[in-house]
Structure formats: structure tokens, C-alpha cells
Amino acid sequence: MRVRFPPLPLTINNKTMQAKVKKNQAALNRAIKWLTKHNEHDTERNRIDSELGEDCKQWRAINRKCETSFDKYLEACDELPKYEVERIEKSELY
């Protein structure tokens, strides 16, 4: 039999975001994870844009990843109450 543990708060940059209601913690972690991935892809996209421009293959590939990760972030936010989404948007991650 598999034991399921409750999701732990996600720590990013030595900061922990704890959901106000415990049942929202997994969705909050998921949203933060996808937002962090989006931020990484966006940084890479900006670097490629400044070095090579928007017409290269690498930029199109990272742009697709950036769009996909933000779409997944929005899907994760759909599972959260409005006050949790606002907490994420007010954090340094957004």
C-alpha cells in the first residue's frame, strides 16, 4: 500500500510560500514551479534575442517553451483561489 504524504511548502530562493489553506498547497507548489520555469525560459529568450535576434531557430524554440510554461502556470492558477493567485503575483517570483 502506498502512503501519501501531504505536500510540503515549496522553497524558491530561500523563500517558502505556505498556502493559507492546507488543501491548496499542492496547487500552489505547481503554480510556483511553472512560474519559476517560465522566468528561466524568459531570461534565456531575452538573452538569445539580444545576441541573435528573433529570426533564429533557438529563439523560436525557447519562445515556445516560454509560452507553454506560462500556459501551465495559468492552468495551475485556475485551481487556486483568487487570494492565493494574488499572493503569487505580489511575490518576487512574478
Backbone hydrogen bonds in HBPLUS format (Angstrom, degrees):
<---DONOR---> <-ACCEPTOR-->    atom                        ^
c    i                          cat <-CA-CA->   ^        H-A-AA   ^      H-
h    n   atom  resd res      DA  || num        DHA   H-A  angle D-A-AA Bond
n    s   type  num  typ     dist DA aas  dist angle  dist       angle   num
A0017-MET N   A0010-LEU O   3.39 MM   7  6.19 157.9  2.45 158.5 160.4     1
A0012-ILE N   A0015-LYS O   2.81 MM   3  5.28 151.6  1.89 159.6 158.2     2
A0015-LYS N   A0012-ILE O   2.90 MM   3  5.28 148.9  1.99 112.4 122.3     3
A0024-ASN N   A0021-VAL O   2.97 MM   3  5.75 161.2  2.01 125.9 131.8     4
A0025-GLN N   A0022-LYS O   3.21 MM   3  5.51 169.2  2.22 114.0 117.0     5
A0028-LEU N   A0024-ASN O   2.91 MM   4  6.07 156.5  1.97 155.3 163.1     6
A0029-ASN N   A0025-GLN O   2.87 MM   4  6.06 161.4  1.91 151.5 156.0     7
A0030-ARG N   A0026-ALA O   2.99 MM   4  6.20 156.3  2.04 144.7 151.3     8
A0031-ALA N   A0027-ALA O   2.93 MM   4  6.15 159.5  1.97 149.1 154.0     9
A0032-ILE N   A0028-LEU O   2.97 MM   4  6.17 163.5  1.99 153.3 157.6    10
A0033-LYS N   A0029-ASN O   2.87 MM   4  6.02 156.5  1.92 147.9 154.9    11
A0034-TRP N   A0030-ARG O   3.07 MM   4  6.32 163.9  2.09 150.9 153.9    12
A0035-LEU N   A0031-ALA O   2.94 MM   4  6.10 152.3  2.02 146.5 154.9    13
A0036-THR N   A0032-ILE O   2.89 MM   4  6.01 155.9  1.95 148.5 154.6    14
A0037-LYS N   A0033-LYS O   3.02 MM   4  6.30 157.4  2.07 145.7 151.9    15
A0038-HIS N   A0034-TRP O   2.90 MM   4  6.06 154.5  1.97 141.9 149.2    16
A0039-ASN N   A0035-LEU O   2.91 MM   4  6.17 156.1  1.97 146.4 152.5    17
A0040-GLU N   A0036-THR O   3.02 MM   4  6.33 154.8  2.09 148.4 154.8    18
A0041-HIS N   A0037-LYS O   2.95 MM   4  6.22 164.3  1.97 153.8 157.7    19
A0042-ASP N   A0038-HIS O   2.79 MM   4  5.95 155.2  1.85 151.4 159.1    20
A0043-THR N   A0039-ASN O   3.00 MM   4  6.16 156.1  2.06 145.1 150.6    21
A0044-GLU N   A0040-GLU O   3.08 MM   4  6.33 160.6  2.12 147.4 152.6    22
A0045-ARG N   A0041-HIS O   2.80 MM   4  6.01 155.1  1.86 148.4 155.9    23
A0046-ASN N   A0042-ASP O   2.91 MM   4  6.12 157.6  1.96 148.2 153.6    24
A0047-ARG N   A0043-THR O   3.02 MM   4  6.27 151.7  2.10 144.2 152.1    25
A0048-ILE N   A0044-GLU O   2.95 MM   4  6.20 165.3  1.97 154.4 157.6    26
A0049-ASP N   A0045-ARG O   2.86 MM   4  5.99 155.2  1.92 146.2 153.9    27
A0050-SER N   A0046-ASN O   3.02 MM   4  6.21 154.8  2.09 143.8 149.3    28
A0051-GLU N   A0047-ARG O   3.07 MM   4  6.28 147.3  2.18 145.1 154.2    29
A0052-LEU N   A0048-ILE O   2.72 MM   4  5.58 169.0  1.73 155.7 159.7    30
A0053-GLY N   A0048-ILE O   3.33 MM   5  6.63 140.8  2.49 136.9 142.1    31
A0053-GLY N   A0049-ASP O   3.04 MM   4  4.26 127.7  2.33 102.9 116.7    32
A0060-ARG N   A0056-CYS O   3.33 MM   4  6.70 160.1  2.37 147.3 152.1    33
A0061-ALA N   A0057-LYS O   3.02 MM   4  6.27 157.1  2.08 149.9 156.2    34
A0062-ILE N   A0058-GLN O   2.99 MM   4  6.22 168.2  2.01 153.0 155.7    35
A0063-ASN N   A0059-TRP O   2.84 MM   4  5.89 148.1  1.95 145.5 155.2    36
A0064-ARG N   A0060-ARG O   3.03 MM   4  6.18 150.5  2.12 141.5 148.3    37
A0065-LYS N   A0061-ALA O   3.15 MM   4  6.50 156.5  2.20 145.3 151.3    38
A0066-CYS N   A0062-ILE O   2.87 MM   4  6.04 152.0  1.94 142.9 151.1    39
A0067-GLU N   A0063-ASN O   2.92 MM   4  6.16 161.5  1.95 150.4 154.3    40
A0068-THR N   A0064-ARG O   2.94 MM   4  6.11 161.2  1.98 149.1 154.6    41
A0069-SER N   A0065-LYS O   2.90 MM   4  6.03 164.2  1.93 149.6 153.9    42
A0070-PHE N   A0066-CYS O   3.08 MM   4  6.26 154.4  2.14 144.9 151.8    43
A0071-ASP N   A0067-GLU O   2.95 MM   4  6.16 153.3  2.03 146.3 153.9    44
A0072-LYS N   A0068-THR O   2.99 MM   4  6.28 155.1  2.05 149.5 155.9    45
A0073-TYR N   A0069-SER O   2.96 MM   4  6.20 144.4  2.09 138.7 148.7    46
A0074-LEU N   A0070-PHE O   2.93 MM   4  6.23 157.6  1.98 148.9 154.0    47
A0075-GLU N   A0071-ASP O   2.95 MM   4  6.25 149.8  2.04 144.1 152.7    48
A0076-ALA N   A0072-LYS O   2.97 MM   4  6.19 155.0  2.03 143.5 149.8    49
A0077-CYS N   A0073-TYR O   2.90 MM   4  6.21 146.4  2.02 145.4 155.5    50
A0078-ASP N   A0074-LEU O   3.03 MM   4  6.30 134.5  2.24 139.3 150.7    51
A0078-ASP N   A0075-GLU O   3.19 MM   3  5.15 130.3  2.45  92.8 105.8    52
A0079-GLU N   A0076-ALA O   3.18 MM   3  5.48 146.0  2.30 103.2 112.4    53
A0080-LEU N   A0077-CYS O   3.05 MM   3  5.11 152.2  2.13 102.5 111.2    54
A0084-GLU N   A0081-PRO O   3.10 MM   3  5.57 131.7  2.35 108.9 120.8    55
A0085-VAL N   A0081-PRO O   3.25 MM   4  6.63 157.5  2.30 152.8 159.3    56
A0086-GLU N   A0082-LYS O   2.95 MM   4  6.21 158.1  2.00 153.1 159.3    57
A0087-ARG N   A0083-TYR O   3.10 MM   4  6.26 143.2  2.24 132.5 141.8    58
A0088-ILE N   A0084-GLU O   3.08 MM   4  6.43 152.8  2.15 146.3 152.7    59
A0089-GLU N   A0085-VAL O   2.94 MM   4  6.24 162.0  1.98 151.4 156.5    60
A0090-LYS N   A0086-GLU O   2.97 MM   4  6.12 137.6  2.15 141.0 151.4    61
A0091-SER N   A0088-ILE O   3.07 MM   3  5.16 146.6  2.18 101.1 111.4    62
